Amino acid sequence: MALMITAECINCDVCEPECPNEAIYQGEEIYEIDPLRCTECVGHFEQPQCQQLCPVECIPLNPDYVETPQQLLEKYRRLTQVS
């Protein structure tokens, strides 16, 4: 699954620079995650970095983008051009 940022976001700016896929960006009111770029850090790290660093724990799984670990790895490979 891709992750998402909820309305509890305090715009602390911690998550955005840590995203290895550049999936996090400043939205109109809070940070947002592009689900087409989010791999939950699969291929990069053991745990999603944004979740690990978020001080208010406002980054749950996005139920609209259900993906298996294999699908996340395939997305990572596509984004990074790794075969």
Secondary structure, DSSP 8 states (H G I E B T S, - for coil): --B---TT----SSSGGG-TT--EEE-SSSEEE-TTT--TTTTT-SS-HHHHH-TT----B-TTS---HHHHHHHHHHHHT--
